[in-house]
């Protein structure tokens, strides 16, 4: 076997020297890819998707259980995260239960579809972040990207329901078996965290497999980053909970926004852990010359995955093909592969406009107006603001966009006078 793991068929068969090179590149690439900044963006979109996601969970779970049971099970699930985060989510759950009560039949299906569609932006942010971690450009169509985001969102809803049901079943099993009152809480906590870690590793592996726009990686090449991110997430949950409880007093610093800041910080750290695991998987694939994608083994350059089509050079910082071609007789430079230019810090890729961003902004303005005590802003006004914001960002159409926004402002003013 090659001393650096160039012929490794699994990350677990890679020698120590190969792991050392991988560790160095993961550290460097995490900085070059700005995963801290990207994780902040994922956390922001995740925060915006939280309410629609909770709504979808409540509506799905509410089909089989009464609202009281739904709230109790979901609170048992959120109790595993830091207290401030659990308190924020719990308060939102109670508000959603009250507002969604009374939806029946076809109304539930419509509300559920709208909730999942509203939460898809969080999954879309994860897809974009994973493309960056795996050195990929998005090659799928707009429809396929959105279908993938919707599938990830629906899977998240199902996973949350199953996790809440499992926690309830575990507690009921403990009571049925009459465990000692002093032993049951400790045993239940240990079993819960073990199951949660396994579920987290499985969820991370699924995201790493379907999220990036590339040929699907073999499960074995997803295992290291998935296990690492799940264990790190478990430590993060316990550590951040202790930090918030005993050291950092967000309420003292941010007042009524303390719980929101704690939630955003937790989402940011969780996103960072997920992306760091993706960087680890990416560099492990980059270390070997063997085909790491599914299907029959393919030669380099035909595997439809950048890290699988290239192998890292011994210098760690450069990348070269597994078998470099000799220099051309004409004096041309040898065919040495480098990482995609769009991923280097000196030439950052401009973020693509997120579909529906203008609509979200328009509804956010409407919500802010209602909170401020202003009259209700209608859907027509929101539509004008949405189109106006979209046109403002386009070259040569900024004037028309400003005119539409001005028209929306005028309609709002006329509505306020009525």
C-alpha positions as CSV (number, residue, x, y, z in Angstrom):
1,X,0.0,0.0,0.0
2,X,1.2,3.5,-0.8
3,X,2.6,5.3,2.3
4,X,0.4,8.3,1.7
5,X,-2.8,6.4,1.0
6,X,-3.0,7.0,-2.7
7,X,-4.4,3.5,-3.3
8,X,-6.7,3.5,-0.2
9,X,-10.2,2.1,-0.9
10,X,-11.6,3.4,2.4
11,X,-10.7,6.3,4.8
12,X,-10.3,3.6,7.5
13,X,-7.6,1.9,5.4
14,X,-5.6,5.1,4.9
15,X,-2.2,5.2,6.7
16,X,-1.3,7.7,9.4
17,X,0.9,9.7,7.0
18,X,-2.1,10.2,4.7
19,X,-4.3,11.3,7.6
20,X,-1.7,13.9,8.6
21,X,-1.8,15.4,5.1
22,X,-5.6,15.3,5.1
23,X,-5.6,17.1,8.5
24,X,-3.4,19.9,7.2
25,X,-5.4,20.4,4.1
26,X,-8.7,20.4,6.0
27,X,-7.4,23.1,8.3
28,X,-6.2,25.2,5.3
29,X,-9.2,24.6,3.2
30,X,-11.6,25.6,6.0
31,X,-10.0,29.0,6.0
32,X,-9.7,29.3,2.3
33,X,-13.3,28.4,1.8
34,X,-14.4,30.8,4.6
35,X,-16.6,28.1,6.2
36,X,-17.0,30.3,9.2
37,X,-18.7,33.0,7.1
38,X,-20.6,30.4,5.1
39,X,-21.8,28.8,8.3
40,X,-23.2,32.1,9.5
41,X,-25.2,32.3,6.3
42,X,-26.5,28.8,6.7
43,X,-27.5,29.6,10.3
44,X,-29.4,32.8,9.2
45,X,-31.4,30.9,6.6
46,X,-31.9,28.1,9.1
47,X,-33.3,30.6,11.6
48,X,-35.7,32.0,9.0
49,X,-36.8,28.4,8.1
50,X,-37.3,27.5,11.8
51,X,-41.0,28.6,12.1
52,X,-42.2,27.0,8.8
53,X,-40.3,23.8,9.7
54,X,-41.9,23.7,13.2
55,X,-45.3,24.4,11.5
56,X,-44.7,21.4,9.1
57,X,-43.7,19.2,12.0
58,X,-46.8,20.1,14.1
59,X,-49.2,19.7,11.2
60,X,-47.7,16.2,10.2
61,X,-47.6,15.0,13.8
62,X,-51.0,16.5,14.6
63,X,-52.6,14.1,12.1
64,X,-51.8,11.2,14.4
65,X,-51.8,12.9,17.8
66,X,-53.6,15.6,19.7
67,X,-51.9,19.0,20.1
68,X,-51.0,18.4,23.8
69,X,-49.2,15.2,23.0
70,X,-47.4,16.9,20.1
71,X,-46.2,19.8,22.3
72,X,-45.0,17.4,25.1
73,X,-43.1,15.2,22.7
74,X,-41.5,18.1,20.9
75,X,-40.5,19.7,24.2
76,X,-38.9,16.4,25.2
77,X,-36.9,16.6,22.0
78,X,-35.9,20.2,22.4
79,X,-34.8,19.6,26.0
80,X,-31.7,17.9,24.6
81,X,-30.4,21.3,23.3
82,X,-29.2,24.3,25.5
83,X,-31.9,25.7,27.7
84,X,-32.2,29.1,26.0
85,X,-32.6,27.4,22.7
86,X,-35.2,25.0,24.1
87,X,-37.1,27.9,25.6
88,X,-37.2,29.9,22.4
89,X,-38.4,26.9,20.4
90,X,-40.9,25.9,23.0
91,X,-42.5,29.3,23.1
92,X,-42.8,29.2,19.3
93,X,-44.3,25.8,19.4
94,X,-47.0,26.9,21.8
95,X,-47.9,29.9,19.6
96,X,-48.0,27.6,16.5
97,X,-50.3,25.1,18.2
98,X,-52.7,27.9,19.1
99,X,-52.6,29.4,15.6
100,X,-52.8,26.0,13.7
101,X,-55.7,24.6,15.8
102,X,-58.8,24.1,13.7
103,X,-57.1,23.3,10.4
104,X,-58.8,20.1,9.1
105,X,-58.8,18.0,6.0
106,X,-57.6,19.7,2.8
107,X,-56.6,22.8,4.8
108,X,-53.9,20.8,6.6
109,X,-52.4,19.6,3.3
110,X,-52.3,23.2,1.9
111,X,-50.8,24.5,5.1
112,X,-48.3,21.7,5.2
113,X,-47.2,22.3,1.6
114,X,-46.8,26.0,2.3
115,X,-44.8,25.3,5.4
116,X,-42.4,22.9,3.7
117,X,-42.0,25.2,0.8
118,X,-41.2,28.1,3.2
119,X,-38.6,26.0,5.0
120,X,-36.8,25.0,1.9
121,X,-34.5,28.0,1.9
122,X,-32.7,26.5,4.9
123,X,-32.0,23.3,2.9
124,X,-31.0,25.4,-0.1
125,X,-28.4,27.2,1.9
126,X,-26.9,23.8,3.1
127,X,-26.7,22.7,-0.6
128,X,-24.8,25.8,-1.6
129,X,-22.4,25.4,1.4
130,X,-21.7,21.8,0.6
131,X,-21.0,22.6,-3.0
132,X,-18.3,25.0,-1.7
133,X,-16.9,22.4,0.7
134,X,-16.6,19.8,-2.1
135,X,-15.2,22.3,-4.6
136,X,-18.2,22.0,-6.9
137,X,-20.2,24.4,-9.1
138,X,-23.9,23.9,-9.2
139,X,-24.7,21.9,-12.4
140,X,-28.3,20.8,-11.6
141,X,-31.3,22.6,-13.0
142,X,-33.3,25.1,-11.0
143,X,-36.1,22.6,-10.7
144,X,-33.8,19.8,-9.5
145,X,-32.1,22.0,-6.9
146,X,-35.4,23.1,-5.5
147,X,-36.7,19.5,-5.5
148,X,-33.6,18.4,-3.6
149,X,-34.1,21.2,-1.1
150,X,-37.8,20.2,-0.6
151,X,-36.8,16.5,-0.2
152,X,-34.2,17.5,2.5
153,X,-36.8,19.6,4.3
154,X,-39.4,16.8,4.2
155,X,-36.8,14.4,5.5
156,X,-36.0,16.8,8.3
157,X,-39.7,16.9,9.3
158,X,-40.0,13.1,9.3
159,X,-36.7,12.8,11.3
160,X,-37.9,15.2,13.9
161,X,-41.2,13.3,14.3
162,X,-39.5,10.0,14.6
163,X,-37.0,11.3,17.1
164,X,-39.8,12.8,19.3
165,X,-41.7,9.5,19.1
166,X,-38.6,7.5,20.0
167,X,-37.9,9.7,23.0
168,X,-41.5,9.2,24.2
169,X,-41.3,5.4,23.6
170,X,-38.0,5.2,25.5
171,X,-39.5,7.0,28.5
172,X,-42.6,4.8,28.4
173,X,-40.4,1.7,28.2
174,X,-38.4,2.7,31.2
175,X,-41.6,3.2,33.3
176,X,-43.0,-0.1,32.1
177,X,-39.8,-2.0,33.1
178,X,-39.9,-0.3,36.6
179,X,-36.3,0.9,36.5
180,X,-34.9,2.4,39.7
181,X,-35.8,6.0,40.0
182,X,-32.1,7.0,40.5
183,X,-30.8,4.9,37.6
184,X,-33.5,5.6,35.0
185,X,-32.7,9.2,34.3
186,X,-29.0,8.5,33.9
187,X,-29.5,5.4,31.7
188,X,-32.2,7.2,29.7
189,X,-29.9,10.2,29.1
190,X,-27.0,7.9,28.0
191,X,-29.2,5.9,25.6
192,X,-30.8,9.1,24.2
193,X,-27.5,10.7,23.4
194,X,-26.1,7.5,21.8
195,X,-29.2,7.2,19.6
196,X,-29.0,10.9,18.9
197,X,-25.4,10.7,17.8
198,X,-26.1,7.7,15.5
199,X,-29.1,9.6,14.0
200,X,-27.0,12.7,13.6
201,X,-24.2,10.7,11.8
202,X,-26.8,9.2,9.5
203,X,-28.4,12.5,8.7
204,X,-25.0,14.2,8.0
205,X,-24.0,11.3,5.7
206,X,-27.3,11.7,3.8
207,X,-26.7,15.4,3.4
208,X,-23.1,14.9,2.2
209,X,-24.4,12.4,-0.4
210,X,-27.3,14.2,-1.9
211,X,-26.4,17.9,-1.2
212,X,-23.4,18.6,-3.5
213,X,-23.8,18.8,-7.2
214,X,-21.5,15.9,-8.1
215,X,-21.3,12.1,-8.6
216,X,-22.5,10.5,-5.4
217,X,-19.8,9.4,-3.1
218,X,-19.7,5.9,-1.7
219,X,-21.0,5.6,1.9
220,X,-17.6,4.5,3.2
221,X,-16.1,7.8,2.1
222,X,-18.9,9.7,3.9
223,X,-18.5,7.9,7.2
224,X,-15.5,9.7,8.7
225,X,-16.8,13.2,8.3
226,X,-20.3,12.1,9.4
227,X,-19.1,10.4,12.6
228,X,-16.7,13.3,13.3
229,X,-19.4,15.9,12.9
230,X,-22.0,13.9,15.0
231,X,-19.5,13.5,17.9
232,X,-18.5,17.2,17.6
233,X,-22.1,18.2,17.5
234,X,-22.8,16.2,20.7
235,X,-19.9,17.8,22.4
236,X,-21.1,21.2,21.1
237,X,-24.6,20.7,22.5
238,X,-23.3,19.7,26.0
239,X,-20.6,22.3,26.0
240,X,-22.6,25.2,24.7
241,X,-25.4,24.4,27.1
242,X,-23.0,24.6,30.1
243,X,-21.4,27.7,28.7
244,X,-24.8,29.5,28.4
245,X,-25.9,28.3,31.8
246,X,-22.8,29.1,33.9
247,X,-20.7,31.6,32.0
248,X,-22.3,33.6,29.2
249,X,-25.4,35.5,30.3
250,X,-27.0,36.4,26.9
251,X,-30.1,37.9,28.7
252,X,-27.8,40.3,30.6
253,X,-26.1,41.5,27.4
254,X,-28.9,41.4,24.9
255,X,-32.0,41.7,27.1
256,X,-35.1,40.2,25.6
257,X,-33.1,39.2,22.5
258,X,-30.9,36.9,24.6
259,X,-32.7,33.7,23.7
260,X,-32.7,34.6,20.0
261,X,-29.0,35.3,20.1
262,X,-28.4,32.0,21.8
263,X,-30.4,30.2,19.2
264,X,-28.6,31.9,16.3
265,X,-25.2,31.1,17.9
266,X,-26.2,27.4,18.4
267,X,-27.3,27.2,14.7
268,X,-24.1,28.8,13.6
269,X,-21.9,26.3,15.6
270,X,-24.0,23.4,14.3
271,X,-23.6,24.6,10.7
272,X,-19.8,25.0,11.2
273,X,-19.5,21.5,12.5
274,X,-21.5,20.1,9.5
275,X,-19.3,22.0,7.0
276,X,-16.1,21.0,8.8
277,X,-17.2,17.3,8.4
278,X,-17.8,18.0,4.7
279,X,-14.3,19.4,4.3
280,X,-12.9,16.3,6.0
281,X,-14.7,14.0,3.6
282,X,-13.7,16.1,0.7
283,X,-10.0,16.0,1.5
284,X,-10.1,12.2,2.3
285,X,-11.5,11.6,-1.3
286,X,-8.8,14.0,-2.6
287,X,-6.1,11.9,-0.9
288,X,-6.7,8.7,-2.8
289,X,-6.4,7.9,-6.5
290,X,-9.1,5.2,-6.3
291,X,-12.6,5.9,-7.5
292,X,-14.7,7.1,-4.5
293,X,-18.0,7.5,-6.4
294,X,-20.7,4.9,-6.8
295,X,-21.0,2.5,-9.7
296,X,-18.3,0.8,-11.7
297,X,-14.8,2.2,-11.1
298,X,-14.1,5.0,-13.6
299,X,-10.7,6.6,-14.6
300,X,-9.9,10.1,-13.3
301,X,-11.5,12.9,-15.2
302,X,-14.8,10.9,-15.7
303,X,-16.1,10.6,-12.2
304,X,-18.2,13.8,-12.1
305,X,-16.7,14.9,-8.8
306,X,-13.8,17.3,-8.5
307,X,-12.1,15.8,-5.5
308,X,-12.5,12.3,-6.9
309,X,-11.1,13.4,-10.3
310,X,-8.0,14.8,-8.7
311,X,-5.5,13.6,-6.2
312,X,-3.5,15.9,-3.8
313,X,0.2,16.2,-4.3
314,X,2.7,15.5,-1.5
315,X,3.2,19.2,-0.9
316,X,-0.4,19.4,0.6
317,X,-0.9,22.9,-0.8
318,X,-0.9,21.9,-4.5
319,X,-3.1,19.4,-6.4
320,X,-1.9,17.3,-9.3
321,X,-3.3,14.3,-11.3
322,X,-2.5,10.8,-10.1
323,X,-0.2,10.3,-13.2
324,X,1.0,13.7,-14.4
325,X,1.6,14.0,-18.1
326,X,5.1,14.9,-19.3
327,X,5.6,18.5,-20.5
328,X,4.5,19.2,-24.0
329,X,7.2,19.4,-26.7
330,X,6.0,22.9,-27.6
331,X,7.1,24.2,-24.2
332,X,3.5,24.4,-22.8
333,X,3.1,24.0,-19.0
334,X,2.4,20.5,-17.7
335,X,-1.2,19.6,-17.0
336,X,-1.3,20.4,-13.3
337,X,-4.7,20.7,-11.7
338,X,-5.5,23.4,-9.2
339,X,-8.5,24.0,-7.2
340,X,-11.4,25.9,-8.9
341,X,-10.6,29.6,-9.0
342,X,-14.1,30.4,-7.8
343,X,-13.2,28.9,-4.4
344,X,-10.1,31.0,-3.8
345,X,-10.4,33.9,-1.4
346,X,-9.0,36.4,-3.9
347,X,-11.8,35.9,-6.4
348,X,-14.9,35.0,-4.4
349,X,-17.9,33.9,-6.5
350,X,-20.8,36.3,-6.4
351,X,-23.7,34.8,-4.6
352,X,-26.6,33.9,-6.9
353,X,-29.9,35.6,-6.1
354,X,-32.0,33.3,-4.0
355,X,-35.4,32.6,-5.6
356,X,-38.2,34.1,-3.6
357,X,-35.8,36.5,-1.7
358,X,-37.8,39.5,-2.7
359,X,-41.1,37.9,-1.6
360,X,-39.6,37.1,1.8
361,X,-38.4,40.7,2.1
362,X,-41.8,42.0,1.2
363,X,-43.5,39.9,3.7
364,X,-40.9,40.8,6.3
365,X,-41.8,44.5,5.7
366,X,-45.4,43.6,6.1
367,X,-44.8,41.8,9.4
368,X,-42.7,44.8,10.6
369,X,-45.5,47.1,9.8
370,X,-48.0,45.1,11.7
371,X,-45.7,44.9,14.7
372,X,-45.3,48.7,14.6
373,X,-49.1,49.1,14.7
374,X,-49.5,50.1,11.0
375,X,-52.4,48.9,8.9
376,X,-52.2,45.5,7.2
377,X,-50.2,45.4,4.0
378,X,-52.0,43.4,1.3
379,X,-50.7,40.8,-1.1
380,X,-50.9,43.2,-4.0
381,X,-48.6,45.6,-2.3
382,X,-46.3,42.7,-1.3
383,X,-46.2,41.6,-4.9
384,X,-45.2,45.1,-6.1
385,X,-42.4,45.2,-3.6
386,X,-41.3,41.7,-4.6
387,X,-41.0,42.6,-8.3
388,X,-39.5,46.0,-7.5
389,X,-36.8,44.5,-5.3
390,X,-36.0,41.9,-8.0
391,X,-35.7,44.6,-10.7
392,X,-33.6,46.9,-8.6
393,X,-30.9,44.3,-8.6
394,X,-30.9,44.0,-12.4
395,X,-28.8,46.2,-14.6
396,X,-30.8,48.7,-16.5
397,X,-34.0,48.1,-14.6
398,X,-33.3,49.8,-11.3
399,X,-35.5,52.8,-12.3
400,X,-38.5,50.6,-13.0
401,X,-37.9,48.7,-9.7
402,X,-37.8,51.9,-7.7
403,X,-41.1,53.0,-9.5
404,X,-42.8,49.8,-8.4
405,X,-41.6,50.2,-4.8
406,X,-42.9,53.8,-4.9
407,X,-46.2,52.5,-6.2
408,X,-46.5,50.0,-3.4
409,X,-45.7,52.8,-0.9
410,X,-48.5,54.9,-2.4
411,X,-51.0,52.0,-2.2
412,X,-50.0,51.5,1.4
413,X,-50.6,55.2,2.2
414,X,-54.0,55.2,0.5
415,X,-54.9,52.1,2.4
416,X,-53.9,53.8,5.6
417,X,-56.2,56.7,4.9
418,X,-59.3,54.5,4.3
